[in-house]
Amino acid sequence: MVSENKEAFDKFTRAHFEYSIDNDKNQENFNKEGESVLKIIHEWEDRLCKQSEKAGFGSYTVNLAEKFQAEVKSHFPLIDHIGIVVNKFSLKNTTINFSSMSSF
């Protein structure tokens, strides 16, 4: 999977590293690179599970998929953060006059 899609995984590995350092700054790039890698991962997971089902091991498919995802997460622990949307907002500066407030 990785060797057939080396360029995509290389880009995602770099994006994953940068995201681990500064989530807010790198979320957009992480989502972009992660989207293509997630498609590849899901495609390979489907291939793996379909082969298992065709061979008559349908009852083991769920466990196989979970092990596959666990292996992916062992290499990319933040992969579940792909697709997070960060809404940036700011607050207006306000002035509070403490002299008019009664003491507590």
N, CA, C and O atoms as CSV, one atom per row, in Angstrom:
chain,resi,resn,atom,element,x,y,z
A,1,MET,N,N,0.828,-1.183,0.000
A,1,MET,CA,C,0.000,0.000,0.000
A,1,MET,C,C,0.879,1.255,0.000
A,1,MET,O,O,0.704,2.144,-0.833
A,2,VAL,N,N,1.811,1.315,0.930
A,2,VAL,CA,C,2.662,2.497,1.049
A,2,VAL,C,C,3.608,2.607,-0.139
A,2,VAL,O,O,3.803,3.694,-0.681
A,3,SER,N,N,4.195,1.486,-0.543
A,3,SER,CA,C,5.156,1.534,-1.647
A,3,SER,C,C,4.483,1.906,-2.968
A,3,SER,O,O,5.101,2.553,-3.813
A,4,GLU,N,N,3.235,1.508,-3.154
A,4,GLU,CA,C,2.523,1.855,-4.387
A,4,GLU,C,C,2.063,3.308,-4.395
A,4,GLU,O,O,1.776,3.861,-5.457
A,5,ASN,N,N,1.993,3.923,-3.240
A,5,ASN,CA,C,1.529,5.306,-3.111
A,5,ASN,C,C,2.540,6.130,-2.316
A,5,ASN,O,O,2.179,6.912,-1.437
A,6,LYS,N,N,3.806,5.934,-2.649
A,6,LYS,CA,C,4.906,6.530,-1.888
A,6,LYS,C,C,4.805,8.052,-1.798
A,6,LYS,O,O,4.989,8.622,-0.723
A,7,GLU,N,N,4.518,8.704,-2.902
A,7,GLU,CA,C,4.477,10.167,-2.902
A,7,GLU,C,C,3.387,10.697,-1.959
A,7,GLU,O,O,3.625,11.628,-1.191
A,8,ALA,N,N,2.208,10.105,-2.024
A,8,ALA,CA,C,1.103,10.545,-1.161
A,8,ALA,C,C,1.437,10.316,0.311
A,8,ALA,O,O,1.169,11.173,1.152
A,9,PHE,N,N,2.021,9.159,0.621
A,9,PHE,CA,C,2.357,8.869,2.015
A,9,PHE,C,C,3.529,9.713,2.504
A,9,PHE,O,O,3.575,10.074,3.680
A,10,ASP,N,N,4.473,10.033,1.627
A,10,ASP,CA,C,5.575,10.922,2.020
A,10,ASP,C,C,5.043,12.309,2.383
A,10,ASP,O,O,5.446,12.895,3.388
A,11,LYS,N,N,4.133,12.827,1.552
A,11,LYS,CA,C,3.542,14.138,1.830
A,11,LYS,C,C,2.750,14.103,3.137
A,11,LYS,O,O,2.821,15.026,3.948
A,12,PHE,N,N,1.996,13.020,3.324
A,12,PHE,CA,C,1.190,12.922,4.539
A,12,PHE,C,C,2.065,12.752,5.776
A,12,PHE,O,O,1.750,13.301,6.832
A,13,THR,N,N,3.143,12.012,5.663
A,13,THR,CA,C,4.052,11.839,6.801
A,13,THR,C,C,4.595,13.192,7.247
A,13,THR,O,O,4.667,13.480,8.441
A,14,ARG,N,N,4.971,14.007,6.286
A,14,ARG,CA,C,5.471,15.354,6.609
A,14,ARG,C,C,4.355,16.203,7.231
A,14,ARG,O,O,4.571,16.887,8.231
A,15,ALA,N,N,3.165,16.152,6.628
A,15,ALA,CA,C,2.031,16.921,7.156
A,15,ALA,C,C,1.664,16.446,8.562
A,15,ALA,O,O,1.317,17.257,9.421
A,16,HIS,N,N,1.739,15.144,8.795
A,16,HIS,CA,C,1.430,14.572,10.112
A,16,HIS,C,C,2.425,15.079,11.153
A,16,HIS,O,O,2.041,15.432,12.267
A,17,PHE,N,N,3.695,15.112,10.786
A,17,PHE,CA,C,4.723,15.614,11.699
A,17,PHE,C,C,4.489,17.088,12.019
A,17,PHE,O,O,4.522,17.489,13.183
A,18,GLU,N,N,4.254,17.895,10.981
A,18,GLU,CA,C,4.024,19.324,11.184
A,18,GLU,C,C,2.771,19.559,12.025
A,18,GLU,O,O,2.744,20.446,12.878
A,19,TYR,N,N,1.739,18.759,11.777
A,19,TYR,CA,C,0.500,18.882,12.539
A,19,TYR,C,C,0.718,18.532,14.009
A,19,TYR,O,O,0.117,19.143,14.892
A,20,SER,N,N,1.563,17.565,14.264
A,20,SER,CA,C,1.824,17.171,15.653
A,20,SER,C,C,2.534,18.275,16.424
A,20,SER,O,O,2.439,18.339,17.650
A,21,ILE,N,N,3.239,19.137,15.717
A,21,ILE,CA,C,3.949,20.245,16.354
A,21,ILE,C,C,3.008,21.424,16.610
A,21,ILE,O,O,3.024,22.010,17.692
A,22,ASP,N,N,2.187,21.770,15.610
A,22,ASP,CA,C,1.276,22.914,15.740
A,22,ASP,C,C,-0.034,22.596,15.034
A,22,ASP,O,O,-0.159,22.777,13.823
A,23,ASN,N,N,-1.004,22.122,15.801
A,23,ASN,CA,C,-2.287,21.697,15.237
A,23,ASN,C,C,-3.006,22.819,14.498
A,23,ASN,O,O,-3.424,22.643,13.354
A,24,ASP,N,N,-3.150,23.961,15.140
A,24,ASP,CA,C,-3.933,25.050,14.564
A,24,ASP,C,C,-3.337,25.558,13.254
A,24,ASP,O,O,-4.059,25.778,12.281
A,25,LYS,N,N,-2.057,25.737,13.235
A,25,LYS,CA,C,-1.383,26.287,12.057
A,25,LYS,C,C,-1.425,25.324,10.870
A,25,LYS,O,O,-1.507,25.763,9.722
A,26,ASN,N,N,-1.370,24.027,11.133
A,26,ASN,CA,C,-1.225,23.046,10.061
A,26,ASN,C,C,-2.477,22.219,9.783
A,26,ASN,O,O,-2.411,21.257,9.017
A,27,GLN,N,N,-3.613,22.565,10.382
A,27,GLN,CA,C,-4.830,21.767,10.215
A,27,GLN,C,C,-5.275,21.692,8.758
A,27,GLN,O,O,-5.647,20.620,8.281
A,28,GLU,N,N,-5.241,22.799,8.057
A,28,GLU,CA,C,-5.725,22.827,6.673
A,28,GLU,C,C,-4.892,21.914,5.770
A,28,GLU,O,O,-5.452,21.133,5.001
A,29,ASN,N,N,-3.580,22.002,5.854
A,29,ASN,CA,C,-2.710,21.150,5.047
A,29,ASN,C,C,-2.848,19.685,5.461
A,29,ASN,O,O,-2.836,18.793,4.612
A,30,PHE,N,N,-2.977,19.440,6.760
A,30,PHE,CA,C,-3.154,18.080,7.270
A,30,PHE,C,C,-4.437,17.468,6.706
A,30,PHE,O,O,-4.447,16.303,6.309
A,31,ASN,N,N,-5.510,18.246,6.669
A,31,ASN,CA,C,-6.770,17.761,6.103
A,31,ASN,C,C,-6.618,17.452,4.618
A,31,ASN,O,O,-7.111,16.432,4.135
A,32,LYS,N,N,-5.939,18.331,3.901
A,32,LYS,CA,C,-5.773,18.163,2.453
A,32,LYS,C,C,-4.974,16.904,2.136
A,32,LYS,O,O,-5.412,16.072,1.341
A,33,GLU,N,N,-3.816,16.765,2.749
A,33,GLU,CA,C,-2.974,15.592,2.492
A,33,GLU,C,C,-3.619,14.323,3.060
A,33,GLU,O,O,-3.512,13.246,2.474
A,34,GLY,N,N,-4.279,14.464,4.193
A,34,GLY,CA,C,-4.902,13.319,4.835
A,34,GLY,C,C,-6.074,12.759,4.060
A,34,GLY,O,O,-6.325,11.554,4.095
A,35,GLU,N,N,-6.790,13.616,3.364
A,35,GLU,CA,C,-7.942,13.161,2.584
A,35,GLU,C,C,-7.525,12.154,1.521
A,35,GLU,O,O,-8.178,11.125,1.351
A,36,SER,N,N,-6.445,12.442,0.807
A,36,SER,CA,C,-5.986,11.519,-0.236
A,36,SER,C,C,-5.467,10.217,0.364
A,36,SER,O,O,-5.680,9.143,-0.200
A,37,VAL,N,N,-4.792,10.308,1.498
A,37,VAL,CA,C,-4.269,9.103,2.150
A,37,VAL,C,C,-5.406,8.257,2.720
A,37,VAL,O,O,-5.354,7.028,2.663
A,38,LEU,N,N,-6.427,8.904,3.264
A,38,LEU,CA,C,-7.574,8.148,3.779
A,38,LEU,C,C,-8.271,7.360,2.674
A,38,LEU,O,O,-8.710,6.231,2.894
A,39,LYS,N,N,-8.372,7.953,1.496
A,39,LYS,CA,C,-8.970,7.234,0.362
A,39,LYS,C,C,-8.170,5.978,0.047
A,39,LYS,O,O,-8.739,4.912,-0.189
A,40,ILE,N,N,-6.855,6.108,0.044
A,40,ILE,CA,C,-5.979,4.963,-0.237
A,40,ILE,C,C,-6.138,3.904,0.848
A,40,ILE,O,O,-6.264,2.717,0.546
A,41,ILE,N,N,-6.132,4.324,2.093
A,41,ILE,CA,C,-6.256,3.388,3.214
A,41,ILE,C,C,-7.588,2.647,3.156
A,41,ILE,O,O,-7.632,1.431,3.343
A,42,HIS,N,N,-8.666,3.369,2.899
A,42,HIS,CA,C,-9.983,2.725,2.836
A,42,HIS,C,C,-10.075,1.766,1.652
A,42,HIS,O,O,-10.698,0.709,1.751
A,43,GLU,N,N,-9.460,2.133,0.547
A,43,GLU,CA,C,-9.442,1.250,-0.623
A,43,GLU,C,C,-8.730,-0.064,-0.293
A,43,GLU,O,O,-9.218,-1.138,-0.643
A,44,TRP,N,N,-7.597,0.019,0.368
A,44,TRP,CA,C,-6.843,-1.183,0.730
A,44,TRP,C,C,-7.551,-1.991,1.812
A,44,TRP,O,O,-7.496,-3.220,1.808
A,45,GLU,N,N,-8.202,-1.316,2.720
A,45,GLU,CA,C,-8.977,-2.021,3.740
A,45,GLU,C,C,-10.128,-2.796,3.087
A,45,GLU,O,O,-10.398,-3.940,3.451
A,46,ASP,N,N,-10.797,-2.167,2.126
A,46,ASP,CA,C,-11.876,-2.846,1.400
A,46,ASP,C,C,-11.353,-4.061,0.650
A,46,ASP,O,O,-11.977,-5.122,0.662
A,47,ARG,N,N,-10.215,-3.906,0.002
A,47,ARG,CA,C,-9.615,-5.045,-0.718
A,47,ARG,C,C,-9.337,-6.204,0.232
A,47,ARG,O,O,-9.662,-7.356,-0.054
A,48,LEU,N,N,-8.737,-5.877,1.352
A,48,LEU,CA,C,-8.372,-6.891,2.335
A,48,LEU,C,C,-9.611,-7.612,2.866
A,48,LEU,O,O,-9.635,-8.840,2.953
A,49,CYS,N,N,-10.618,-6.854,3.210
A,49,CYS,CA,C,-11.831,-7.451,3.786
A,49,CYS,C,C,-12.627,-8.235,2.745
A,49,CYS,O,O,-13.206,-9.273,3.066
A,50,LYS,N,N,-12.662,-7.758,1.516
A,50,LYS,CA,C,-13.378,-8.486,0.459
A,50,LYS,C,C,-12.725,-9.830,0.193
A,50,LYS,O,O,-13.415,-10.828,-0.014
A,51,GLN,N,N,-11.409,-9.863,0.198
A,51,GLN,CA,C,-10.702,-11.133,0.001
A,51,GLN,C,C,-11.032,-12.102,1.131
A,51,GLN,O,O,-11.213,-13.297,0.900
A,52,SER,N,N,-11.107,-11.589,2.330
A,52,SER,CA,C,-11.428,-12.423,3.486
A,52,SER,C,C,-12.852,-12.974,3.378
A,52,SER,O,O,-13.097,-14.144,3.670
A,53,GLU,N,N,-13.777,-12.126,2.959
A,53,GLU,CA,C,-15.168,-12.558,2.818
A,53,GLU,C,C,-15.323,-13.585,1.700
A,53,GLU,O,O,-16.070,-14.553,1.843
A,54,LYS,N,N,-14.620,-13.378,0.591
A,54,LYS,CA,C,-14.685,-14.328,-0.530
A,54,LYS,C,C,-14.152,-15.694,-0.130
A,54,LYS,O,O,-14.617,-16.721,-0.623
A,55,ALA,N,N,-13.180,-15.701,0.761
A,55,ALA,CA,C,-12.571,-16.960,1.188
A,55,ALA,C,C,-13.411,-17.666,2.254
A,55,ALA,O,O,-13.040,-18.741,2.726
A,56,GLY,N,N,-14.541,-17.063,2.634
A,56,GLY,CA,C,-15.416,-17.696,3.606
A,56,GLY,C,C,-15.119,-17.344,5.042
A,56,GLY,O,O,-15.563,-18.034,5.960
A,57,PHE,N,N,-14.373,-16.279,5.245
A,57,PHE,CA,C,-14.030,-15.856,6.605
A,57,PHE,C,C,-14.729,-14.549,6.967
A,57,PHE,O,O,-14.137,-13.677,7.604
A,58,GLY,N,N,-15.983,-14.419,6.561
A,58,GLY,CA,C,-16.746,-13.193,6.804
A,58,GLY,C,C,-16.866,-12.826,8.264
A,58,GLY,O,O,-16.910,-11.645,8.608
A,59,SER,N,N,-16.919,-13.829,9.134
A,59,SER,CA,C,-17.060,-13.537,10.565
A,59,SER,C,C,-15.794,-12.902,11.148
A,59,SER,O,O,-15.844,-12.283,12.211
A,60,TYR,N,N,-14.680,-13.050,10.465
A,60,TYR,CA,C,-13.417,-12.478,10.951
A,60,TYR,C,C,-13.118,-11.112,10.334
A,60,TYR,O,O,-12.132,-10.470,10.696
A,61,THR,N,N,-13.959,-10.671,9.413
A,61,THR,CA,C,-13.703,-9.436,8.685
A,61,THR,C,C,-13.644,-8.220,9.607
A,61,THR,O,O,-12.793,-7.349,9.424
A,62,VAL,N,N,-14.525,-8.151,10.581
A,62,VAL,CA,C,-14.539,-7.009,11.503
A,62,VAL,C,C,-13.228,-6.937,12.280
A,62,VAL,O,O,-12.637,-5.865,12.411
A,63,ASN,N,N,-12.780,-8.067,12.790
A,63,ASN,CA,C,-11.510,-8.091,13.528
A,63,ASN,C,C,-10.344,-7.722,12.625
A,63,ASN,O,O,-9.417,-7.030,13.043
A,64,LEU,N,N,-10.398,-8.186,11.395
A,64,LEU,CA,C,-9.342,-7.879,10.432
A,64,LEU,C,C,-9.300,-6.378,10.151
A,64,LEU,O,O,-8.225,-5.780,10.113
A,65,ALA,N,N,-10.459,-5.776,9.958
A,65,ALA,CA,C,-10.529,-4.335,9.708
A,65,ALA,C,C,-10.012,-3.552,10.912
A,65,ALA,O,O,-9.308,-2.555,10.749
A,66,GLU,N,N,-10.356,-3.997,12.115
A,66,GLU,CA,C,-9.883,-3.316,13.319
A,66,GLU,C,C,-8.367,-3.423,13.459
A,66,GLU,O,O,-7.710,-2.461,13.857
A,67,LYS,N,N,-7.819,-4.573,13.138
A,67,LYS,CA,C,-6.360,-4.745,13.204
A,67,LYS,C,C,-5.664,-3.880,12.157
A,67,LYS,O,O,-4.610,-3.301,12.417
A,68,PHE,N,N,-6.262,-3.801,10.983
A,68,PHE,CA,C,-5.708,-2.971,9.919
A,68,PHE,C,C,-5.681,-1.509,10.367
A,68,PHE,O,O,-4.670,-0.826,10.207
A,69,GLN,N,N,-6.796,-1.032,10.928
A,69,GLN,CA,C,-6.865,0.353,11.403
A,69,GLN,C,C,-5.894,0.596,12.561
A,69,GLN,O,O,-5.299,1.670,12.657
A,70,ALA,N,N,-5.738,-0.384,13.426
A,70,ALA,CA,C,-4.785,-0.248,14.537
A,70,ALA,C,C,-3.358,-0.130,14.014
A,70,ALA,O,O,-2.555,0.630,14.554
A,71,GLU,N,N,-3.049,-0.873,12.975
A,71,GLU,CA,C,-1.712,-0.791,12.370
A,71,GLU,C,C,-1.488,0.585,11.746
A,71,GLU,O,O,-0.408,1.162,11.879
A,72,VAL,N,N,-2.499,1.106,11.071
A,72,VAL,CA,C,-2.401,2.447,10.488
A,72,VAL,C,C,-2.177,3.474,11.601
A,72,VAL,O,O,-1.322,4.350,11.477
A,73,LYS,N,N,-2.946,3.363,12.684
A,73,LYS,CA,C,-2.816,4.315,13.799
A,73,LYS,C,C,-1.477,4.196,14.514
A,73,LYS,O,O,-1.008,5.161,15.118
A,74,SER,N,N,-0.864,3.033,14.453
A,74,SER,CA,C,0.453,2.900,15.081
A,74,SER,C,C,1.502,3.722,14.333
A,74,SER,O,O,2.490,4.159,14.924
A,75,HIS,N,N,1.288,3.929,13.048
A,75,HIS,CA,C,2.206,4.746,12.243
A,75,HIS,C,C,1.785,6.215,12.224
A,75,HIS,O,O,2.628,7.111,12.187
A,76,PHE,N,N,0.473,6.451,12.250
A,76,PHE,CA,C,-0.072,7.812,12.195
A,76,PHE,C,C,-1.092,7.997,13.324
A,76,PHE,O,O,-2.296,7.907,13.081
A,77,PRO,N,N,-0.634,8.253,14.546
A,77,PRO,CA,C,-1.553,8.329,15.684
A,77,PRO,C,C,-2.596,9.446,15.595
A,77,PRO,O,O,-3.629,9.368,16.259
A,78,LEU,N,N,-2.351,10.463,14.805
A,78,LEU,CA,C,-3.288,11.589,14.708
A,78,LEU,C,C,-4.208,11.487,13.494
A,78,LEU,O,O,-4.859,12.467,13.131
A,79,ILE,N,N,-4.269,10.336,12.874
A,79,ILE,CA,C,-5.045,10.183,11.643
A,79,ILE,C,C,-6.530,10.463,11.854
A,79,ILE,O,O,-7.223,10.857,10.916
A,80,ASP,N,N,-7.023,10.266,13.068
A,80,ASP,CA,C,-8.432,10.547,13.354
A,80,ASP,C,C,-8.740,12.042,13.357
A,80,ASP,O,O,-9.908,12.429,13.394
A,81,HIS,N,N,-7.727,12.871,13.319
A,81,HIS,CA,C,-7.923,14.323,13.324
A,81,HIS,C,C,-8.133,14.873,11.917
A,81,HIS,O,O,-8.370,16.070,11.752
A,82,ILE,N,N,-8.050,14.028,10.915
A,82,ILE,CA,C,-8.270,14.478,9.536
A,82,ILE,C,C,-9.725,14.892,9.394
A,82,ILE,O,O,-10.634,14.167,9.798
A,83,GLY,N,N,-9.928,16.055,8.819
A,83,GLY,CA,C,-11.280,16.544,8.580
A,83,GLY,C,C,-11.805,17.473,9.654
A,83,GLY,O,O,-12.906,18.007,9.526
A,84,ILE,N,N,-11.038,17.673,10.705
A,84,ILE,CA,C,-11.478,18.602,11.749
A,84,ILE,C,C,-11.493,20.010,11.163
A,84,ILE,O,O,-10.528,20.450,10.538
A,85,VAL,N,N,-12.595,20.698,11.374
A,85,VAL,CA,C,-12.731,22.062,10.880
A,85,VAL,C,C,-12.515,23.007,12.051
A,85,VAL,O,O,-13.181,22.915,13.082
A,86,VAL,N,N,-11.576,23.909,11.869
A,86,VAL,CA,C,-11.261,24.874,12.916
A,86,VAL,C,C,-11.831,26.217,12.501
A,86,VAL,O,O,-11.414,26.802,11.501
A,87,ASN,N,N,-12.780,26.696,13.274
A,87,ASN,CA,C,-13.352,28.012,13.012
A,87,ASN,C,C,-12.544,29.041,13.783
A,87,ASN,O,O,-12.438,28.988,15.008
A,88,LYS,N,N,-11.987,29.965,13.046
A,88,LYS,CA,C,-11.193,31.003,13.683
A,88,LYS,C,C,-12.113,32.167,14.022
A,88,LYS,O,O,-12.935,32.580,13.204
A,89,PHE,N,N,-11.972,32.674,15.199
A,89,PHE,CA,C,-12.793,33.797,15.627
A,89,PHE,C,C,-11.952,34.720,16.486
A,89,PHE,O,O,-10.888,34.351,16.982
A,90,SER,N,N,-12.448,35.903,16.642
A,90,SER,CA,C,-11.760,36.849,17.519
A,90,SER,C,C,-12.804,37.610,18.326
A,90,SER,O,O,-13.948,37.767,17.900
A,91,LEU,N,N,-12.407,38.059,19.449
A,91,LEU,CA,C,-13.274,38.851,20.309
A,91,LEU,C,C,-12.880,40.312,20.191
A,91,LEU,O,O,-11.700,40.651,20.096
A,92,LYS,N,N,-13.880,41.159,20.198
A,92,LYS,CA,C,-13.593,42.589,20.162
A,92,LYS,C,C,-12.996,42.998,21.501
A,92,LYS,O,O,-13.341,42.464,22.555
A,93,ASN,N,N,-12.108,43.945,21.422
A,93,ASN,CA,C,-11.540,44.482,22.660
A,93,ASN,C,C,-12.610,45.294,23.375
A,93,ASN,O,O,-13.225,46.183,22.785
A,94,THR,N,N,-12.821,44.995,24.601
A,94,THR,CA,C,-13.795,45.746,25.391
A,94,THR,C,C,-13.094,46.367,26.588
A,94,THR,O,O,-12.099,45.846,27.092
A,95,THR,N,N,-13.624,47.459,27.015
A,95,THR,CA,C,-13.063,48.148,28.164
A,95,THR,C,C,-14.043,48.024,29.317
A,95,THR,O,O,-15.233,48.297,29.161
A,96,ILE,N,N,-13.553,47.621,30.444
A,96,ILE,CA,C,-14.385,47.495,31.630
A,96,ILE,C,C,-13.908,48.536,32.631
A,96,ILE,O,O,-12.722,48.623,32.949
A,97,ASN,N,N,-14.836,49.302,33.107
A,97,ASN,CA,C,-14.522,50.332,34.088
A,97,ASN,C,C,-14.747,49.736,35.472
A,97,ASN,O,O,-15.883,49.630,35.932
A,98,PHE,N,N,-13.670,49.353,36.125
A,98,PHE,CA,C,-13.764,48.719,37.432
A,98,PHE,C,C,-14.124,49.706,38.545
A,98,PHE,O,O,-14.609,49.296,39.599
A,99,SER,N,N,-13.897,50.972,38.325
A,99,SER,CA,C,-14.177,51.942,39.387
A,99,SER,C,C,-15.675,52.082,39.640
A,99,SER,O,O,-16.080,52.451,40.742
A,100,SER,N,N,-16.489,51.797,38.653
A,100,SER,CA,C,-17.934,51.923,38.847
A,100,SER,C,C,-18.553,50.657,39.434
A,100,SER,O,O,-19.727,50.653,39.805
A,101,MET,N,N,-17.765,49.583,39.518
A,101,MET,CA,C,-18.278,48.330,40.067
A,101,MET,C,C,-18.152,48.350,41.584
A,101,MET,O,O,-17.177,48.865,42.132
A,102,SER,N,N,-19.138,47.790,42.245
A,102,SER,CA,C,-19.060,47.713,43.705
A,102,SER,C,C,-18.067,46.637,44.101
A,102,SER,O,O,-17.825,45.702,43.337
A,103,SER,N,N,-17.503,46.757,45.260
A,103,SER,CA,C,-16.518,45.773,45.713
A,103,SER,C,C,-17.214,44.477,46.082
A,103,SER,O,O,-18.376,44.473,46.488
A,104,PHE,N,N,-16.504,43.399,45.939
A,104,PHE,CA,C,-17.064,42.075,46.192
A,104,PHE,C,C,-16.908,41.753,47.606
A,104,PHE,O,O,-17.314,40.675,48.042
